[in-house]
Amino acid sequence: MVDLPPPRCSVKLRPLTGCGICYVPAIRPGISGRFKYPRQVLHGRSDEISVIDRLLADCRTGLSGCLLITGEPGIGKTALLEHAASAADGVRVVRSTAIESEAHLPFAGLHLLLRPALDRTDALPAPQARALRGAFGLAPAEPGDRMLVGLAVLSLLAEFAAGGSVLCLVDDAQWLDRASAEALLFAARRLDAEGIALIIAARTGFDASGLAHMPLTGLDAPAAAGLLAEHAATLTPSDRYRVLAEAQGNPLALLELPVALAADRPVTTGQALPMTDAVQAAFLDQVRRLPEPSQHLLLVAATEDTGDRDVVLRAAGPLGCRPTDLVPAETAGLLRVDNHTVRFRHPLVRSAVYQAAPISLRLVVHTALAEVLHRPEDADRRAWHHAVVAAGPDEHVAAELENTAQRATERSGYAAAAAAYERAAQLTESGTDRARRFVLAAEAIAEEGDIERMTELARHGAAATDDPDLTVRVIRVRAAAAFHHGLLRTARQLLMEAAELTRAGDPESAAHMMLDAVHAAWYLGKHEIADSANRLDALPLPPDDPLTHVARLLTWVVRSAIGQGDRDPETLTRRIAAAERTGFGGPHDTILVGATSLQAAGQDTEAHRVAGELLAQCRGRGWIGRTPPVLACAARASLFLGRHTEAWDEATEALHIAEELGHRQWTAEISGVLAYLSAVAGDERRCYAFADDALAAPEPGAPPPGMSWAHWALALLDLGHARWESARTRLAALHTGPVRHQLPGLRSIPDLVEAAVRLGRPADAHKPLARLTDWAHDATQPWIDAHVQRCRALLAPEADAAELYQAALRLHPDDRQFERARTALLYGEWLRRMRRKTEARTQLRDAFETFRRLGATPWAERARAELDATGEVVRKPEAGQGGPLAVLTSQERKIIRLAARGLSNRDIAAQLFLSPRTIGYHLYKAFPKLGVTARTELAALELTDAAP
């Protein structure tokens, strides 16, 4: 969590002291009236108010911002939300408060907040509209990407804000169901230029990383004394001292504890209680002075706690309660009643009432509530009340909960589904059904990415059954958890175990698992990948099955990478053609394996095409959770093709989503790609920072997932700055280490040869060059041949070098400008040493201009220095100089590229997981930078690359 304001908020947030008077507004939309403690000012909250006022001022200008306010109960969070609402002149306000009892109901909290905007749902892209309606139970639901609802929330709020700025207030966010919290925070992190201010209040500990955070502390001594004097002037000096000591600066306590003293009841007995216990005791004292029927009614309301007056009164009837029994509680100010709702003055009142009740009486109340919740739409609440009462195995209640879990899964409420499945399993007799429900819970929470929880639930499932099918499902859950946590050795072993169990009965499932096992082994070592490939190759798959063609391509590629198996290029060509003909197997994961295999085979252009199509599919269907590996593949393809800016944009987006999902495996690998791109630009700080992240080893004894990329990046950084020995050392470690078969292993061989030659150690280059030559023979790609010729030129005698350099330049494709410029630089350096200055200048000038345009600063400096040595004075390249896109931010570059292809703002927003208004805002900023006034002019610009 960051303690910084949104980028456009100029008010610096810092730990604050002082507090205002707490008061509690109505918390469900449509409820009129507010509970307020008497207030004239918010005492000591000027700093906090200035932050909120600035947020509202930005909102009125069309900008967006988010603020998280945290603190203990009664500290004044709700008071600040109320201030925001009262200060929001000219801004529409939507608000809600999360309800503890609805924490197991997916999207319940979000539905309360967005209900005023739901009439705009038809304006959303179709996949988002379907996801939102399904999540809210407004249409048949279909399982989908759990992040898609968050994107729909962003789009819906943007549509709602099109009619004028909007302030969204969410109170007690710690009680939000997980699906609502995840969707809301996903949208919050992407708000930009919609005219939306979002303020979330929650108790300390609420996790909302990426949002500006304003923690509240209690009143300082003078402010606390002033507040107490204003609202409890009749206290004796000794009682005043006692309240100040017990309240510890909490404004709610300063207001409630005098009530207890006024009733001649002690605030505490003996040692001082913690603040919340003391305040709850004060509330409870008020409750105990009510008639018994009123106390029972309060318990029913506290147990039901959604505020439905009709449900509360019907459930309280069997306890001997009548509507008139609400009057004493309302008169005491403990709750408020209107035509539809019953509301407690403060959540701590509800907590005190429920916690103080005997367990036997609570069970009676839960049973009464379950009996009156008879409507179909109450099924989930009814199931949970039954679940609380159940003391042992109860198949009826377990079945109810399983139905609840299925409905939650259909709405992408995976956390709620997992909780329901788990409780259903606990209420099931030992046997297959108990194990099945635990496994379903593990699979549901796996969709949330909660690694520890999914592992725990899977372990319970495994312990409850010896059913082979359930055992395989348990193993797959454990393998997925291990992989996303970066525990690749563990993931591979589990996947091979599961594949072996299903090999005879379901070879297709076994093949999918072995594909994943080969993927995990790819990040380990030669032995692991050879063993995994052999097991995959041995599976009895139908010869014409699309999955078979992908499996055969993958085994050929990995065996070639580790120097084993068939080296016939025609075999590779046939296998690529067969896999392409069948669409690389069809399913998302299999297509991704195919694209990665193409990269390992040197087929970069085709890999870029396949990755691009898969990425478009993910964006079009809103598969946000699946995009990190696809974006990583696309970023690698762009990088290999010399499109460094595109690669940077794709990799940074992938990293952002991977971090949001907690996928450490992808975070590490993508960080390595970004380290390489930083090295090209000569940005040492970013290069080392990304390399550190790539080298983080989550599994003891196994290589870090991003190790090969980190070594290559740091070596390239050294090469750019002419640190030959350091570059050679890093590359030698890569080429003799356990991950030499990975993509950087082969592709960094030209760098190793260059470093060795620079150090006068040509013998160190012969073996790596032989390996590169073998790869060129297998892949039959001109760009690899160009690298071979460049390496041979570096090692060749003077009589042969020029011809080899020229051959390399002819073989370099036009779109791989960075590598072609490196060859021109080396050739120009050689020509200058041969005193052929005129020819040298031609090559060096071409290299310099390319490096300058690409933003490859250290390389441009090397070329400039060489030109200086030939007698041609060249101005030093300016920082950030490059093509048209160099003047844009990363976000603007992505948007401009899509706009140049003719996509509308709405289409671009759906692809980039942003709102259409944000797209329009960034286009408005980008057009003047590019010197254009309309979309139609973008096609005339060179938009392929620029400095990242």
N, C-alpha and C positions, 0 to 999 in steps of 0.2 A: 504494500500500500504506500502510495507516495503522499508526502505532506506538502504538495505543491498545488497551486491552483491550475485551472485549465489554461492553455497557452495564451488566450486573449484576456485573462483576468490579471490585471496589474497589481492587485492587492496581495501582498505576501502573507501567506498563512503561517502561523507560528503557534506553539502551545500557549493557551490563553487561560487567564484566571478571571474570576468574577462570574456572576451568573444572573439570570433574570428570574422572574417568578414563573413557575411552571403552571400551565393550564392546559386542559385537554379538549381539543375540538371534537365535533362530531366526526366519526371516522368511516362511515359508509356513504357513498354517493347518494344524494337524494334525501339525506337526513338533515332537517333544519335544526338550528339551535346549536349552542356550544356550551360546554362547561368551561367556566373561567374562574380562576382565582382572581380576586380584585387586583387590578393592575393599573398603574398609571404610566410606568415606564418599564422597560426591560433593564433591570439593574445590572450595570457593569458589562453590558454586551455590545458596546459601541464597535469594537473591532469585528465581531462576528456579523453585526448588522451591516457594516460597510462592505463586507465580502458578499453578503446576500444582495444588497442593493446594487453592487456592481454587476453581479450575475444577471439581475433583472434588467439593468440598463443595457447590457449586451444583448439580452434576449429581445428587447424592443427594437434593436437595430438589425435583427435578423440573424444574429450569431447564436450559437448554442453553448451550453456549459453544464457541468455536473458538479455536485458537491455532496460529500458524505459527511454527516454530522454524527459523531459517536460519543457515548458517555454512559454512565450508570443510570439506573432508573431514577426519575425525578430531577435530573440535573439541568433540565431546561431545553431539551431537544425539541419537544413539541411546541414550546413557546416560540422558538425560532422559526419553526414551520408556519406557525400562525402569523408571525410578523411578516414572513414572506407573502402569505396569502393576502394580508391586509395592505401590503405595500405594492401589490401587483396591479396598480391602476392601468387599465388599458390592455391587460394581459388575461387571457382566459386561464382558469385554474381547474385542474383535475387532481384529485387526491384520493388516497386510500390508506388504510391501516391494515397491516397483516394481522391475522388472527391465529392464535396458537393452535386451536383445534383443527384448523384447515391445513396444517403443515403437511398432511398426507394426501391432500387433494390437489393433483397437478393443475397448475395455472389458475388456481382459485384467486390468489392475491393479484395476479396480473389482470384477471378479468374484471375485478373491482375497479382497478385504475383505468382501464381502457374502455369501459362500458360507454362513456359519452362519445367515443370516437368510432365505435364499431360500424356505424352507418357508412363509413368510408372504405370498408373492406373490399368492396367491388373494384376500387381503383388500384388495388395492389396487383403485382404480377401474379399470374394464376397459381404457381406453386406456393407462393407465400400466402395467398388468400386461402387456399385449401388447408395449409398447415395451421393457420390461425383459427379458422372455423372448426377444424378438427380438435385443436387444443382446447377450445372453449365449449366444446360439445354442441356447436351450432350446426354441424353437418357430420356425416359419417367420417370417422377418422381413419387415417392410414399411417402405418409406421413410417417414420422418415427421419431425416437428420435432426438431431435435437437442437442444433443451432439455427435451423431454418425459422423456427418460431421467433427467435431473437431478431433475425433480419426482418421478419414481418412486423414485429413491434416497431422497429426503426422506421420502416416505410409507412406504417399506419400513423405514427406520431408526426412524421413529416407531412403526410396528407392533411392531418388535422390542423397542423400549424400553418398550412397554406391559407387558411382563413384568418390568420392573425396569430401573434405570438402566444405561446402556451407555457404555463408553469405547471410542472408535475411534482406533486408532493407525496412521498411515501414514508409513512411512519411505522415504527416497530418492525423494521425490515428483517430483524433477526428471526421473526416468525414466518417470513415468506416461505412457501413451499419451494423446494429446490428448483423445480422447473421454472417457476415465476422468477426467482432470483437470477437464475442463469440467463434467461431471456432478457430480463430488464438490464442486467449489467452488460450483456453483449451489445444491446442497443446503445447503452449509455457511453460505452467506449468509442462508439462510432459517430456520435452526434458532432456536428461541425458547423453547418450554416443553415439550420432549419428554423431558427428563432424559437428554440426550446430550452427552457431552464429546468433541470431535474435536480431536486434536492431529496436526499434519502437520509432518514434518521434511523439509527439502530443502536443497540447496546454495544458496549465495548467488546471487540473480538469479531465483529461482523467483517467478513473478508470481501473486499471490493477493490482489488488491486487495479491501478490505473486511473482511479478517480481522485480528484482533489479531496483531501481529507482534513476535516476540522474537528479535532478532539476537544470535548468540553470538560473542564474541571470545575470544582465547586467555587463558591464565593470565597473571597479573602475575608479576613476577620472584620474589617470595617463594613464591608458590603453586607455580610451576613447579619451583623448587629443592626444595621439600618433597616434591612428587610424585616427582621423580627420585630423591631420597634414599631414599624409601620402597621403590622398586621396582628401583633399580640402585645399591645401597649400595657395591658393590665398585669402582665407577669411580674412576679416578685423578682428582685435581683438574683436570688439564688436559683429560681426556676429558669430565668433567662440564661444564666451561665450554664445550667445543666442542658438546656435545649441546644445551645450553641455547641457545647462539647459533643453531644450525641449526633447532631445533624452533620457535623464535619463539612459544612458549607453547602450541603445539598438543599436546594430551595424547597423541594417537596417536603422534606423532613422538617424544615423550619416552619412550614405552615401546618403540618399535621401533628407534630409532637405536642404543641401547646393545647390541641384539642384533647389529647389524652390527659394532660395535666389539669385542664379545666374540669374534667370529670372526676377529679380526685383519684386518678389511677396512676401508679408509678410508670414512668417511661421505661425504665429498665429495672432489673433486680440484680444487685451485685455488680459484676464486671460489665462494662459497657458492651452492648450488642453491636454488630456491624450495622451500618446505616440502614440497609434494606430490611434487615430483621427488625430493627427498631421501628421503622415506618410500618411494616406489616403488622407488628404488634399493636401499633396505634390504630390501624384500620380494624384489626380483629376485635379490639376492645369496643369499638363502635358497633360492630356486628353483634357481639354477644349481648349487648343491651337491648337488642330487638326481640320481639315476641318469637317464639319457636317457629310458627308457620312462616314468618317472614325470613327467618334464617334458612329454612328449607327451600323457600323460593329463591333466595340468593344462591344457594348451592346448585340448584337446577340451572340458573342462569350462568353460573360460573362454569358448569360442566358443558353446557351447550355452547355458549359463548360466541355464537354467530349473530346474536342480537334479535332473533326471530321471536317476537313476543308471543305469537300464537303457539309455537312449539313449546316454549317455556311453560306457559300456563297449562297446556294440555298434559305435559309430562309431570307437572307439579300436582295436578288434581288427585291422583292416587295417594299422594302423601298428605292429603287433607288440606291442601292450600287453595285459597280462593284469590281472585284478582285483587280484592281489597287488601290482601296481605302484602301487596307491593307498596302500599302507602307509607308504612313506617320506614321502609328502606329509602324511599324517595324523599321523605321528609328529612331523614338524617343526612341526605346529600350523598349517599353511597352509590346511587344509580339514578338514571333518568329514564322515564318511560314516555313513549308517545304512541301513536296509533299502530305502529308496526314493530317497534324495536324496544329492547331493553338494553341499556348500556351502563357499564360500570364507570365511576368517575375516573379511575386510574387502573391500569393493568395489575398493579400491586393489590388492589382491593380483591379482584378476581382470584389472584394467586393466594392471598391470605385465606379467603373463604374456602377454596378448594383444598388447600394443604391442611387446614385445621380440622376438616371433617373426618369422622371415623371412616376407615376403609369400607366397612360394611355398608355404611350409608351411601358412600360414593357409588358402590356397585348397584345399589337399589336405583339410584338416579340414572346411571348409565342404562340400566335395563328399561326404565320408564321412557327414556329418550328414544331408545331403539324401537320401542313399540309404537311411538307416535310418528316416527319418521317412515311413513308407509308409501310415500310417492315414489315413482320410479327414479326421479332425479335425486332422491335422498338415499339411494342404495349404498353409495360409498360411505356416507356418514353412518348409516345404520350398521354397516358391516364393522366399522371401527368401534362403535359402542359395544356391539356384541363381543368383539375381540378383547376389549378391556375386561369384560365380565368373565369371560371363559377362564377357568382355572386349570383345565386339563384338556386332553384331546377332545376335539369337537368337530366332527367332519362337516356338519352343516355350516358352522361359522367359517371353517377353513375354506369351504367351497365358495362362500360369499366373498371372502377376501381374495380368493383366486380370480373371481370374476372382476372384482375391483381392480386387481393388478392388470388384468387383460385390457380393461378399459383405459387404464393409465398408460399402458404400453402403446396402445393405438393412438394416443394423443401425444406421444413422445415424452410422457412424464415418467422417465425411467427410474428416477430416485423413488418416487411414490410407489411405482410398481414393485421395486425391489423390497421396500418396507412391507408392502402387503403380502408379497410372496413369502417373505421370511416369517412373518407372523403366522401365515397360513401353515407353513411347514412346522412351526413350533406347536401348532394345535392339531397336528396330524400324527396318528399312530405310526410307530416305526414301520418302515417298509418302503416300497417303490414310490408311493405318492409323496411321502415325506422327503425323500431324496430328490424327486423331480421338482418339488416346489423350491427346495434350496437351490437347485441348479438354475431354475428359472430366475430366482432372485439374483444369483451371481451373473447370469447373462444380462439381466436388466441393468444392474449397476455397472457392468462392463461398458455399456453404452454411455455412461456418465464419465468413464475414465477414472473412477475411484479405485485405484489399484489395490490398496490394502484391503478395502471392503470386499471387492470381488474375489480376492484370494481367500479371505476368511469364509465367505459364503460357499465358495467352491469346495473348501476343505470340509465344511459341514455336510455338503452333498455327497462327497466321496465317502465319508464315514458312515453314511446311512444306507449305502447300497453296494451291490456287486453287479448290478445290471451293466452289461457292456456298453450299450448306447449312452447311458447316463455317464458312465465313466469317461467315455471319449469327450462328451460335452464338458465335463469338469476339467479335463486336461486342456482342452482348447481355451477355456476361460483363463486358466492359470498361465498358459503360454502367451495369450494376448496381454495379460497383465505384465508378464516378464518382459515382453518385447517393448511395450511402450515405456517401461521403466528403464530400458537400456540393458536389461539382464539377458543378453543375447545367447549366451551359452545355455542358460536355463531354458530359454524359449525353444531353442533348437532341440534340446533333449526331449522336452515335453511333446513337441510336434511330431518327432519321429516315433515316440511311444504311441501317440494317438493314431498315427498313420498305420502303424503295424497292427493295431487292434482292428482297424477297418479295412485293411488291405484286401482280404478275401471277400468280404460281403459288400463293400462299397468302394471299389478302386478309384472312382472319381473323387470322392471325398478325401481319400488317402492322397491322391495326387495334389489336391488343393493344399492339404496340410504339408506335403513335402515341398511344394513350391515355396511355402512360407518358411519351411526349415532351411531350404537353400538360401533364401533371402537372409535369414538370421546368420547362417554360416558364412555368408559373404563378408560379414564384418568381423569374422574370427580369423581362422588360419587355413593353411593349405590342406591339412589333414581333415578338418571339419567340412570344408566345402567339397573335397573329393568324395568323402563318405556320403554326404547328403546327395550329391549329384548321382552317385551310383545307386543309391536307394530309389531315387526318383526314376531313374532310367529303367530300373528293374520292375516297376509296377506294371501289371497286365492291363494296359489301356487299349481301347479300340484303335486300330491304325488310322482311321479317318476322323477321329474325334478332334474338334478344335483344340481342346485342352492338351491333347497328345502332341500337337504340333508346337505349342508353346513350350511344353516340357522338354521336347527334343531340342528345340533351339536353345533353351536355357542350359541344358547339360553340355551342349557343344561349346557354348560360350565360356562356361566356367572351367571346363576342362582345358580349353585353349589358354585361358588366363593363367592357369597353374602349370602349363606345360605338359599336359597329358592329352591322350586321346587322338582322334582323327584331326589332321592338320590340312585336309583337302579343302581349298577355298570353294570348290564347286558344291561340297556338302553344305557349307554355310549358306551359300546362295540359295540352294534348294530349300533349306529349312526356313530361311527368312521368307521366301516366297510363299511357302505353305502356311506359315503363321499369318502372314498378311492376308492371304486369300480367305482365311476363316475369321478375320477380324481379331486376331490375337486371343481367341478363346471366348470373347464376349463379355464375361463379368469384369467389373471394374478392376479388381485386384489383379486379375490375369492379364488384362491389357497393360497395366502398369508394369508388370513383370516383363512383358514383351518389349515395352519401350526402353526399360533399363537394359535388357539384353541387347537391344540394338546399339545402345551407347557403348556397351562393353565390346561389341563387334566393330566399333568405329563407324557405324552407320548413323552419323549425327543428324543429317538432314531429315532422314526418315523418322528418327527418334523424336526430333523436334515436332514433326507433323503429328505423330501419334499422341505425344504428350499434350500438344495444343488442342487436339480434338477431345481428348479425355478431360482436359481442364474446362473446355467449353461445356462439356456435358455436366461436369460437377457444378459449374456456375449456373447453368440453365435450370438444373433441378434443385438448386439450393443445397447441395451436399457439402456444406461448409466443413464438417468434420473430416471429410475425405480429401480435402484439398492440400494439406501440407505435403504428403509424399508426391502428389501430382505436381504441385508447384516446385518442389525440390527437383523433380525430374526435368521439368520445363526450364528451370533456372540453369541446371547443368547443360542442357542442350543449347540454350542461348549463349552461355559462356563459351562452350566449345566452338560455336559458330562465330565467336568474336562480337556478339551483341551484348556487350558488358552492361549497358544501362538497363536493357530489358532483364538481364539476369539479376541485376541488383534489385530491381523492383519486384520481380517474382520471388526472390529469396527473402527479402525483407517481409513481404506479405506472408510467406510460408512460416517464417520464424515467429511472427506475431501470433498467428493462429495456433501454431504448435505450442507456444508458451501458454496461450490461453487454455488449451486443452490439457496441458501437463504432459505432453509427449516428449520425454527426455531424449529418446532415440533420434527423433527428427530434429529436435532443437540442436543437438550436437552436430549432426551432419550438415544441417543448413548453416550453422555458424561457421563450419569449415569452408563452405562455398563463399560466404561473405568475407571471410578472412582472405581468401584468394583474390577476390575482387578489390578488396582494400589494398592488397599488395600491388596489384596492377596500378592503382592510383598513387601508390607511394604513401598511403596514410598509415604510418607506423602504429599510432595509438589504436586505431580501430582494428588493424590487422592483429596486433597482439591480444587485444581484448576478445575478439571473436575466436582466435586460436585457443585462448585459455578455455573458453566455453566448449569448443570442439574437443578439447583434450580431457574434459572432465570424465572420469571413468566410474560409471555407476556400479560396475560389476568387478569385484576383485579378481585379478588374474586374467582378465580379458582385455583386449585392446579397446580404447575408447572409440565410440562409433564414428567420431569425426577425425580420428588420428591421421589418416592418410592425407586428407585435405589440409589439415593444420600444418603438417610437415611441408607439404608442397607450397602452401601459401607463404610460410616463413622463409622458405628457400627462395621463392620468387622475389620476395621483398629484398632479400640479401643480394640477389642478382641485379635487381634494378639499381641498387646503391653500390654495386661493384665490390660487395663483400664476398669474395670468391670462396674463401676457406669455410666460412660459416655456411654458405649455400651448399658446398660439397658435402660437408658433414651431415647436414640435415637430410639431403637427398640420399646419401649412402645409407643412413639409418632407415629411410623409407624403403629402399630397394633391397635391403637385406632383412627387413622385418617381417612380421607375420601377415601384414596386409598389402604386400607388394603386388598382389593380383588385382587389387581394386583399381578403379578408373585412374586416380592420380599416379598409380605405380607405373603404368605404361606411358601415360601422357607426359610425365615429367622427365622422361629419359633425355630429350633434347636439352633440358636445363642441366641435368647431371653432366652430360657431355661437354656443354659450354663451360661449366665450372671447372671440370677436370683439365680441359685444355688451357684455360686461363691460368691455372696453377702449374702448368708444365707437367701434368701427370696424365698424358694421353692413354697410358696403359689402363687406367681406371675406367676408361670409356668403352673399351672394346667389347666386354661382355654385355653391358646394357645395350649397346648399339646392335649387337647380334639379336638380342631379344626384340628390339624395336623392328628390326628387319624382318624377323619371323612374323610379327604382327602385321606388318605391311603386306607380306605375302598372303596371309590369311584373309585380310580385310579387303584387299584390292581397292583402296581408297586413295585418290590422288593426294589428298592433304597429308596422309601418313607418309606417302612416298616423298613428299616435299620435305618433311622433317628428316627422313633418312638421308636425303641428299644434303641438307644443311649440316647434319652431323658429320657426314663424310667429308664435306668441305672443310670443316674445322680441323679434321685430322689429316687431310690430304697434303701432299707436298705442293710447293708453290705452282708447279706446272699444271696441276689438275684442279686446284681450288676454284679458280674463276669459273670454269665450266660447270662444276658441281653447284656453286652458288646460283648461277644462271638457271640451271635445271630446276633447282628448288623454287626459284621465283616464278618460273613458268608453271610449276605444278600447284602452287598455292592458289586455292579458289579465291575469287574476288571478295567473297563475303567474310573471309577469315583475315580481316585487315590487321589485327594485332600481331598475329604470327608472321604474316607476310612482312610487316614492318620490322619485326625482329630479325628476319633473314636479311632484309635490306640494310639494317644497321650493322650486322656482322660483316656483310659483304663490303659495305662502305668502309668499315674499320680496316678490313684486310687490304682494300685498294689503297687506302691512305698509307698504310705501312709499306706497300709496294711502290709508293711515291707516284701513284696514278691519281693525282688529286682531282682532275676534272671529272673522271668517271666516279670517283669517290663522292664528290659533291652531289651528283645526281641521285645516288642511292641514299645518301645521308639526308638530303633534303626531303625525299619522299618519306623516309622513315620519320623524320622530325615532324612533318606536317600531319602524318597519320597519328602519331603519338599525341601531338598537341590536340588534335580534334577529339581523340578518345579520352583525353584527360589522364593519360598515362604519364604523370609528371616526371618520375625518375628516368623513365626511358626517353622522354623528350629531352631531358637535360643531358643524358648521355649522347644523344644524337647532336644536340646543339654544341656540346663540347668538342665533338669530333669535327663538326663543320668549322668551328673556330680554328681547329688545328690545321685545317686545309687552307686557311686564310679567308674564309667567308664568314663575316660577322653576322650573327643572327641574334635578334632580340630574345631575351629570356622569356619563355612562355609564362603568361599570366595565370594565376590560380583560377581554376574554374572555367578556363577558356575551352571551347569545344564547339560541337554542332549546335543547331537551334535548340535542342532540348536541354542543353547544359544550363540554360538560364531558369529552368523550371525546377520545382520541387519534385520529389519522387511521386507524390500523389498526383500532381499536375501532369507529369509525363504519362502515367498510366491512362489518365482520363483523355489527354490529347490524342494518344495513339488510337484509342477506341473511337473517339469522335471523328478522327480522320477516316475511319473505315465506314462512316455513315451511320453509326449507332446513335439512337436518341438518348437523351439524358436518363430516361427511365431504364432503357436497356443497359446503359453503362452502370447505373446504380445497382441493378440486379447482379451484374457480373463482378463488381468490386465490393459488394456487401456494404454499400453506402446508401444514402437517401438521394433522390433526384435533385433536391434543393442543394445539397452539398456539391453535386456534380456541376450544377449551374454556377454555383459560387466559384468553384475552382476554374471553370472555363472563363468566367468573367475576369479572374485575376491573370489567367495564362495568356489570353488573346493579346493584350497590350505588350507583354514580354516578347511575344513572337512577331509582333508587328502585323497582326491580322485582325480583321473585324468580323469575319463570318466563318462558319464551318467549312464552306466550300473552298476557302483559301488554304486549308490545312493540307490538301492533297499535293500542293506544289512544294511543300517543305520536305527536307530530308529528315525523316523521323526515325531512322533505324538505330542510331546510337548517339551517345553523348557521355560525358563524364558523370558517373553516379554521384 
